[in-house]
Amino acid sequence: MANTMKIKDENILSLISSHSGVNDNFLKELGELIHREIPFDSLTLQIFPEENEIASSAKELAISSKDFPKKKTYALYPSEELLVAEPEEEYIPKKKEKAEKKSKRGFLEIPLKFKDKIIGTINLSSKQSIYTDREKKCLESIAKPITLFIESEKLTQKLKEAEESYEKIIKSSGIGIIFFDKDGKCRDCNDRAREIFKNASKKCLIDEFIHTGRKDILPERFLNGLKKALNGELNIVDSIKLDTGDQQEKKEKWITSTFLPVTDDKNKVNKVVCILEDITNEKVLEHKLQEAEKLAATGQLAAGIAHEINNPLSGIKNAFYILEKEFPKDHPKRVFFDIIDKELNRVSKIVLQLLDFYRVKEDVCEKLDIAKIVDELKLIISGKLKSASVELKTKIDDTARVIISSVNKIKQVFLAIMINAIDSMPNEGELTIVTRKSENGIYVDFIDTGCGIPEEHIKDIFKPFYTTKTDRSKYASLGLGLSIARATLDSIGGEISITSVVGKGTKFTVFLPNKL
């Protein structure tokens, strides 16, 4: 055996760099390097579990060398009776007798230390050789790089686990997250971001942006926020309206986007993280609150105006009736009295509707039978249905009943919707009333085949005095029917919505909550 015994550093470094972790193949090649300098029958590498790991997670690899290296055959087996030094203690065999016994057949065990902590051992045994201090130093010379390699593998595994955990958190997050590179190209996003950017055809605008690079498919304000972030500015873009592409339902989607620039050590932006929050529900609630405030203000104003008009109107009507008696029915100017009487009645009706618009009454809860109400209203509007050649169809569940307040007001709601539907079909058509049950109440759909309502008019359809009807002499054209209908439904916790397609028809949906 040579006086100097050393395994070359470049050989051990080459071995380490060619493997991604400590495994059987690594141990075989390590054994070949060691056997060139130190003869052995078996080589064992044991890695201890960390403090927060259970003992069963310890790793142990072993090889035996018979006629090694000529045949280069390896047999793996668990090592027996290893002498292990305890961490933080001097390296002393646990059982002296076994140590002496093994020393006769040649046994060498070197601890692998990292930051004053023993993380494992590397062991050689031979039946024919007795190891000396030379073999010990030779084996100690590779202990440090082996230790660093083991720790590097542990760190890599921890980083991999952390990355997997991070990816799981990102994917399962209820907030949308998008990653952009320094050039503003979208590199990845989580499932929630895809869901937020889906349109009516279930296509994801972000995926399309990734594949095509087209920026015109994303909202301009969103792109402006990204541009600022690429220049290093953290910014929040609130209330971005997304086009869902749903022409039938006319649904809107609103988001808030927070753009976070990520910089390198030179303070240059190398990526941008975008946090998305769907605020559509908040927008709907905000809109309802604004409309409720407007409605309350309008109601107060309307009641005040009605009260001021009502007093002089009573005086005018009384004076008119006195004056009317002085003209016989065959008087040539009697026709003007008829016109005055008709218009006074019209003003009186407006005043009464204005007062009812704001008047608050305590109503008693009672059972509302949808089928019965529709039958009653059918008789009331039968003449109107006949003159317009409109066929009324119903698909009403016989059990469609709810306990609700303001039953009489609900009749007025239904009547206002039905009159509007008939007026939209002056030259024949169909009006279908359908009920749908839900856990909390009943939905009633009023579907007509009329002219439809242009999109720009839908937002104003429930405003007081708003009407598109040109025949102003009709009482039905005052523009208060639908506004009073919505005010009534709001007061009982109900809802009314509308979808319409010009040239095809309109659907009003009324939700009546069950007050049980």
Secondary structure, DSSP 8 states (H G I E B T S, - for coil): --S-----HHHHHHHHHT-SS--HHHHHHHHHHHHTTS--SEEEEEE---TTS-GGG-EEEEEEESSTTTS--EEE----S-----TTS----S-HHHHHHHHHH-EEEEEEEETTEEEEEEEEE-SS----HHHHHHHHHTHHHHHHHHHHHHHHHHHHHHHHHHHHHHHH-SSEEEEEETTS-EEEE-HHHHHHTB-TTS-BHHHHHHHH--STTS-HHHHHHHHHHHTT--EEEEEEEEE---TTT--EEEEEEEEEEEE-TTS-EEEEEEEEEE-HHHHHHHHHHHHHHHHHHHHHHHHHHHHHHHHHHHHHHHHHHHHHTTS-TT-TTHHHHHHHHHHHHHHHHHHHHHHHHH-------EEEEHHHHHHHHHHHTHHHHHHTTEEEEEE--TT-EEEES-HHHHHHHHHHHHHHHHHT-TT-EEEEEEEEE-SSEEEEEEEE-S----HHHHTTTTSTT------TTSGGGSS-HHHHHHHHHHHTT-EEEEEEETTTEEEEEEEEE---
